[in-house]
Amino acid sequence: MRSNIAGYEWPLSGTIQIVYQTGDNRIHVLVASQDGRWRDYDITRAAGGPLLETPIITAYTWPTGRTQQIDYVSSMSNGHIHELVTLEDHPWSYEDLMDQHTGAPPSDGIDIVGYGWEAGGTKHVVYTAADGHIHEVSAGVSGPWRYTNLTQAAGAHQTESRILAAYPWDVQKTRQVVYLGDDGHIHELSVGLEGSWSHQDITSLAAAPLAEASALSAYAWQTGSTKQVVYLGANGDIYELVAGADGQWKYSDLTALAGAPLAAGSALAGFAWETGQSKQVVYVGNDRHVHELALEQNGQWKHTDLTQHIHAPEAANDVIVGHEWSSQFAKHVVYLDRNSNPHIHSLLFTHGGNWKHTDLTNAAGAEPLV
């Protein structure tokens, strides 16, 4: 899901990180350590990266390279993809990925996704371009960045849609890129260690309802040995497409199964909570509340109104982030409030405990977003 906020855990230090853009067009990171304290860092200033208006941000860890990286691009730039990267406890550094002479076309500045692939020992940045194709630049621990036109490699059709998700699936040692087609169908591009890309129309395979062109999320769930795509239907319901090792896609209406309210806007995220042996979908409803749909292995989908549960502020309907914090046996949800100068809010649940709300902007003395 396109956004100027990203979040992830950094297992090497046992911390969690929230990446965001400030009103002065810098990239900052909010970091929480195991003592529960939040600190704010100006990564643009530390690494020397360029200032960009309205950038789209992706951020992720790469266990093989022992790095964490932030990639960003702007429709107001020259289409270059910029990366801020740090190796373990080393200082942050900056690199323009388009200066690598890969032959990669410029980004359209609309959507970008990054992830690490443990099975292949590589990291990948996937993006959209003006030609209607999906493109990728990737790198290993050594050697230059490599470029692939994924649409061509998989024999897929070009699309005017600019909604992407990408992730690795360790169960099958594959990696997947999913996107929304012009016809409301969700498509998957997939590749394994053999290096041959394939294409599937997974909406057709599952006979699933059409997607509304605003929100898409995809992730792997190790506990259930499945891969899943979560999307918003035209009726405001949240749907899930799921497949196991047999490759058979099925769909479920999660809103109906959990008795949850309708979604509004593009604030939608799905993620695995492996330490809790469950998977979660978080979204902002038409009541401006943050809602969670959760499923434990061999269980049923359950709904929790997190805003009502812990009396948290109402949410803007365009940004939400969810991820695991494995060292703390916790799951973490981040969203923006509805103020004109919004604050970043954290909802944290530790296994066996209760949900806790923190206004991160206040707690860390962070810079305003706008």
C-alpha positions as CSV (number, residue, x, y, z in Angstrom):
1,M,0.0,0.0,0.0
2,R,1.5,3.3,-1.0
3,S,2.4,5.5,1.9
4,N,4.8,8.0,3.4
5,I,5.0,6.0,6.6
6,A,6.6,2.5,7.1
7,G,7.3,0.3,10.1
8,Y,9.3,-2.9,10.9
9,E,11.2,-4.7,13.6
10,W,15.0,-4.8,13.6
11,P,15.8,-8.2,15.2
12,L,19.6,-7.6,15.5
13,S,19.0,-4.9,18.1
14,G,15.6,-6.0,19.4
15,T,14.0,-2.7,18.3
16,I,11.1,-1.5,16.2
17,Q,11.3,1.4,13.8
18,I,8.7,3.8,12.3
19,V,9.9,5.7,9.2
20,Y,8.1,8.9,8.2
21,Q,8.6,12.2,6.4
22,T,8.5,15.5,8.2
23,G,7.1,18.8,7.0
24,D,10.6,19.9,6.0
25,N,10.9,17.0,3.6
26,R,13.3,15.0,5.6
27,I,13.1,11.2,6.4
28,H,13.0,10.5,10.2
29,V,12.9,7.2,12.1
30,L,11.2,6.7,15.5
31,V,13.0,3.9,17.4
32,A,11.7,2.0,20.4
33,S,14.1,-0.2,22.4
34,Q,13.2,-2.9,24.8
35,D,13.0,-0.4,27.7
36,G,9.9,1.1,26.0
37,R,11.5,4.5,25.3
38,W,10.9,6.1,21.9
39,R,13.6,8.2,20.2
40,D,13.5,10.3,17.0
41,Y,16.4,10.4,14.5
42,D,16.8,12.6,11.4
43,I,18.2,10.0,8.9
44,T,18.3,12.4,5.9
45,R,20.6,14.6,7.8
46,A,22.7,11.7,9.0
47,A,23.0,10.0,5.6
48,G,23.0,13.0,3.3
49,G,20.0,11.9,1.2
50,P,18.0,14.4,-1.0
51,L,14.9,16.2,0.2
52,L,11.8,15.2,-1.8
53,E,8.3,16.5,-1.6
54,T,5.5,13.9,-1.1
55,P,7.8,10.9,-1.3
56,I,6.5,7.3,-1.2
57,I,8.5,5.3,1.3
58,T,9.2,1.6,1.8
59,A,11.5,0.3,4.6
60,Y,12.6,-3.2,5.6
61,T,15.3,-5.3,7.0
62,W,17.6,-7.7,5.1
63,P,18.9,-10.5,7.4
64,T,21.4,-11.8,4.8
65,G,23.1,-8.5,4.5
66,R,22.5,-7.6,8.2
67,T,21.2,-4.2,7.0
68,Q,18.1,-2.1,7.3
69,Q,17.1,0.2,4.5
70,I,14.7,2.9,3.6
71,D,13.9,3.5,-0.1
72,Y,11.9,6.4,-1.4
73,V,10.8,8.1,-4.6
74,S,8.7,11.1,-5.5
75,S,6.5,12.0,-8.4
76,M,8.1,15.4,-8.2
77,S,11.6,14.1,-8.7
78,N,13.4,12.7,-11.8
79,G,12.1,9.2,-11.1
80,H,15.2,8.1,-9.2
81,I,14.9,5.7,-6.3
82,H,16.9,6.7,-3.3
83,E,18.1,4.4,-0.6
84,L,19.2,5.1,3.0
85,V,21.0,2.1,4.5
86,T,22.8,1.0,7.6
87,L,24.8,-2.1,8.4
88,E,24.1,-3.2,12.0
89,D,25.4,-0.4,14.2
90,H,27.2,1.5,11.4
91,P,26.2,5.0,10.4
92,W,23.5,5.5,7.8
93,S,24.6,6.1,4.2
94,Y,22.9,7.2,1.0
95,E,22.8,5.7,-2.5
96,D,20.9,6.7,-5.7
97,L,19.9,3.3,-7.1
98,M,19.4,4.8,-10.6
99,D,23.1,5.8,-10.7
100,Q,24.0,2.1,-10.9
101,H,23.7,2.0,-14.7
102,T,21.2,-0.9,-14.5
103,G,19.1,0.2,-17.4
104,A,16.1,0.5,-15.2
105,P,13.5,3.0,-16.3
106,P,12.6,5.9,-14.0
107,S,9.8,5.4,-11.4
108,D,6.5,7.2,-11.8
109,G,6.7,8.1,-8.1
110,I,3.4,6.4,-7.3
111,D,4.2,3.1,-5.6
112,I,7.3,1.3,-4.3
113,V,7.8,-1.8,-2.2
114,G,11.0,-3.3,-0.7
115,Y,11.8,-6.6,1.0
116,G,14.6,-9.0,1.7
117,W,14.6,-12.6,0.4
118,E,16.5,-15.0,2.8
119,A,16.2,-18.0,0.5
120,G,18.0,-16.2,-2.3
121,G,20.2,-14.0,-0.2
122,T,19.1,-10.9,-2.0
123,K,17.1,-7.6,-1.4
124,H,14.6,-6.3,-3.8
125,V,12.9,-3.0,-4.7
126,V,9.8,-3.2,-6.8
127,Y,8.2,-0.1,-8.4
128,T,5.8,1.1,-11.1
129,A,6.7,3.2,-14.2
130,A,5.0,5.2,-16.9
131,D,5.0,2.3,-19.3
132,G,2.4,0.4,-17.2
133,H,5.0,-2.3,-16.4
134,I,6.2,-3.4,-13.0
135,H,10.0,-3.2,-12.5
136,E,12.5,-4.4,-10.0
137,V,16.0,-3.7,-9.0
138,S,17.8,-6.2,-6.8
139,A,21.2,-6.8,-5.1
140,G,23.1,-9.4,-3.3
141,V,25.7,-9.0,-0.6
142,S,28.3,-8.3,-3.2
143,G,28.1,-7.1,-6.8
144,P,26.0,-4.4,-8.5
145,W,22.3,-3.8,-8.6
146,R,20.4,-5.8,-11.3
147,Y,17.3,-4.8,-13.2
148,T,14.3,-6.9,-14.3
149,N,11.1,-5.9,-16.1
150,L,8.8,-8.2,-14.1
151,T,5.8,-7.7,-16.4
152,Q,7.8,-8.9,-19.4
153,A,9.6,-11.7,-17.5
154,A,6.2,-13.2,-16.4
155,G,4.4,-12.6,-19.6
156,A,1.8,-10.4,-17.9
157,H,-0.2,-7.6,-19.4
158,Q,0.6,-3.9,-18.6
159,T,-1.8,-2.1,-16.2
160,E,-2.7,1.4,-15.5
161,S,-3.1,0.5,-11.8
162,R,-0.3,1.6,-9.4
163,I,-1.2,-0.5,-6.3
164,L,1.5,-3.0,-5.4
165,A,2.5,-5.4,-2.6
166,A,5.6,-7.8,-2.5
167,Y,6.9,-10.3,0.0
168,P,8.9,-13.5,0.4
169,W,7.3,-16.9,1.2
170,D,9.9,-19.0,3.0
171,V,7.7,-22.2,2.9
172,Q,8.1,-22.5,-0.8
173,K,11.3,-20.4,-1.1
174,T,9.6,-18.1,-3.5
175,R,8.9,-14.4,-3.7
176,Q,5.7,-12.7,-4.9
177,V,4.6,-9.4,-6.3
178,V,0.9,-8.8,-6.3
179,Y,-0.9,-5.9,-8.0
180,L,-4.4,-4.7,-8.9
181,G,-5.3,-4.9,-12.6
182,D,-7.4,-2.5,-14.5
183,D,-10.3,-4.9,-14.4
184,G,-10.4,-5.1,-10.6
185,H,-8.6,-8.5,-10.6
186,I,-5.6,-9.1,-8.4
187,H,-2.6,-10.6,-10.2
188,E,0.4,-12.4,-8.8
189,L,3.9,-12.5,-10.3
190,S,6.0,-15.3,-8.6
191,V,9.5,-16.7,-8.9
192,G,11.5,-19.4,-7.1
193,L,15.2,-20.2,-6.8
194,E,15.2,-21.4,-10.4
195,G,14.6,-17.8,-11.5
196,S,11.7,-18.2,-13.9
197,W,8.8,-15.8,-13.3
198,S,5.2,-16.9,-13.7
199,H,1.9,-15.0,-13.7
200,Q,-1.6,-15.8,-12.2
201,D,-4.9,-14.0,-12.1
202,I,-5.7,-15.1,-8.5
203,T,-9.1,-13.4,-8.5
204,S,-10.2,-15.7,-11.3
205,L,-8.6,-18.7,-9.7
206,A,-10.5,-18.2,-6.5
207,A,-13.7,-16.8,-8.1
208,A,-13.3,-13.9,-5.7
209,P,-15.2,-10.5,-5.7
210,L,-13.5,-7.6,-7.6
211,A,-11.2,-5.2,-5.7
212,E,-11.8,-1.5,-5.2
213,A,-8.8,0.4,-6.4
214,S,-7.6,1.9,-3.1
215,A,-5.9,-0.7,-0.8
216,L,-3.9,-3.9,-1.1
217,S,-1.7,-5.8,1.4
218,A,0.1,-9.2,1.1
219,Y,2.2,-11.3,3.4
220,A,3.3,-14.8,4.4
221,W,2.2,-16.6,7.5
222,Q,4.8,-19.1,8.6
223,T,2.6,-20.7,11.4
224,G,-0.2,-21.6,8.9
225,S,2.3,-22.2,6.0
226,T,0.2,-19.9,3.8
227,K,0.5,-16.8,1.7
228,Q,-2.4,-14.3,1.7
229,V,-3.5,-11.1,-0.1
230,V,-5.9,-8.7,1.7
231,Y,-8.0,-6.2,-0.3
232,L,-11.0,-3.9,-0.1
233,G,-14.1,-4.8,-2.1
234,A,-16.4,-2.4,-3.8
235,N,-19.0,-3.0,-1.1
236,G,-16.6,-1.8,1.7
237,D,-15.9,-5.4,2.9
238,I,-12.4,-6.7,3.5
239,Y,-11.6,-9.9,1.6
240,E,-8.7,-12.3,1.8
241,L,-7.2,-14.5,-0.9
242,V,-5.1,-17.3,0.6
243,A,-3.1,-20.3,-0.7
244,G,-1.1,-23.0,0.9
245,A,1.7,-25.3,-0.5
246,D,-0.8,-26.9,-2.9
247,G,-1.2,-23.5,-4.7
248,Q,-5.0,-23.6,-4.5
249,W,-6.4,-20.1,-4.0
250,K,-9.5,-19.5,-1.9
251,Y,-11.2,-16.3,-0.8
252,S,-13.0,-15.3,2.4
253,D,-15.1,-12.2,3.3
254,L,-13.4,-11.3,6.6
255,T,-15.8,-8.5,7.4
256,A,-18.7,-10.9,7.3
257,L,-16.9,-13.7,9.1
258,A,-15.9,-11.4,12.0
259,G,-19.0,-9.3,12.1
260,A,-16.8,-6.2,11.6
261,P,-17.8,-2.7,10.3
262,L,-17.1,-1.6,6.8
263,A,-13.7,-0.1,5.8
264,A,-13.2,3.5,4.6
265,G,-10.3,4.9,2.6
266,S,-6.9,3.2,1.9
267,A,-5.8,2.5,5.5
268,L,-5.4,-1.3,5.3
269,A,-2.6,-3.7,6.4
270,G,-2.1,-7.4,6.9
271,F,0.7,-9.1,8.8
272,A,1.7,-12.2,10.6
273,W,2.2,-12.4,14.4
274,E,4.2,-15.5,14.5
275,T,5.0,-15.4,18.3
276,G,1.2,-15.3,18.8
277,Q,0.6,-17.9,16.2
278,S,-1.9,-15.7,14.5
279,K,-2.4,-13.4,11.5
280,Q,-4.0,-10.0,11.7
281,V,-5.6,-7.4,9.4
282,V,-5.9,-3.8,10.7
283,Y,-7.9,-1.1,9.0
284,V,-9.7,2.2,9.6
285,G,-13.5,1.8,9.5
286,N,-16.1,4.2,8.3
287,D,-16.5,5.1,12.0
288,R,-12.9,6.5,12.1
289,H,-11.9,3.7,14.5
290,V,-8.9,1.4,14.1
291,H,-10.2,-2.2,13.8
292,E,-8.4,-5.5,14.1
293,L,-9.4,-8.8,12.5
294,A,-7.4,-11.7,13.9
295,L,-7.2,-15.5,13.2
296,E,-5.3,-18.1,15.2
297,Q,-4.4,-21.4,13.6
298,N,-7.4,-23.6,13.3
299,G,-9.6,-20.8,14.8
300,Q,-12.2,-18.3,13.6
301,W,-11.8,-14.7,12.6
302,K,-12.4,-12.3,15.5
303,H,-13.0,-8.6,15.5
304,T,-11.7,-5.9,18.0
305,D,-12.4,-2.2,17.9
306,L,-9.0,-1.1,19.1
307,T,-10.0,2.6,19.3
308,Q,-13.0,1.9,21.6
309,H,-11.1,-0.8,23.5
310,I,-8.3,1.5,24.8
311,H,-9.9,4.9,24.1
312,A,-7.4,5.9,21.5
313,P,-7.8,9.0,19.2
314,E,-9.8,8.6,16.0
315,A,-7.8,7.8,12.9
316,A,-7.2,9.3,9.5
317,N,-8.4,6.9,6.8
318,D,-5.3,6.9,4.5
319,V,-2.4,5.4,6.6
320,I,-2.0,2.4,8.8
321,V,1.0,0.1,9.5
322,G,1.1,-3.3,11.3
323,H,4.1,-5.5,12.1
324,E,5.4,-8.0,14.7
325,W,7.9,-7.3,17.5
326,S,9.2,-10.8,18.1
327,S,11.7,-10.0,20.8
328,Q,8.9,-8.6,22.9
329,F,6.3,-11.2,21.8
330,A,4.2,-8.3,20.6
331,K,2.2,-7.0,17.7
332,H,2.3,-3.3,16.8
333,V,-0.1,-1.0,14.9
334,V,0.7,2.6,13.9
335,Y,-1.7,5.2,12.5
336,L,-2.2,8.9,12.1
337,D,-4.9,10.9,13.9
338,R,-7.3,13.3,12.2
339,N,-5.7,16.6,13.2
340,S,-4.5,19.0,10.5
341,N,-1.0,18.5,11.8
342,P,-1.4,14.8,12.6
343,H,0.5,12.9,15.3
344,I,1.8,9.4,14.9
345,H,0.1,6.9,17.3
346,S,1.2,3.5,18.5
347,L,-1.0,0.6,19.6
348,L,1.1,-2.2,21.1
349,F,-0.1,-5.6,22.4
350,T,2.3,-7.9,24.2
351,H,1.4,-11.6,24.4
352,G,-0.5,-12.2,27.7
353,G,-0.9,-8.5,28.3
354,N,-3.1,-5.6,27.3
355,W,-3.2,-3.1,24.4
356,K,-1.2,0.1,25.2
357,H,-1.6,3.4,23.4
358,T,1.2,5.9,22.9
359,D,1.3,9.3,21.1
360,L,4.7,8.8,19.5
361,T,5.0,12.4,18.3
362,N,4.7,13.6,21.9
363,A,6.6,10.7,23.5
364,A,9.7,11.2,21.3
365,G,9.5,14.9,20.8
366,A,9.3,14.1,17.1
367,E,9.1,16.6,14.2
368,P,5.6,17.3,12.8
369,L,4.6,15.5,9.6
370,V,3.2,18.6,7.9
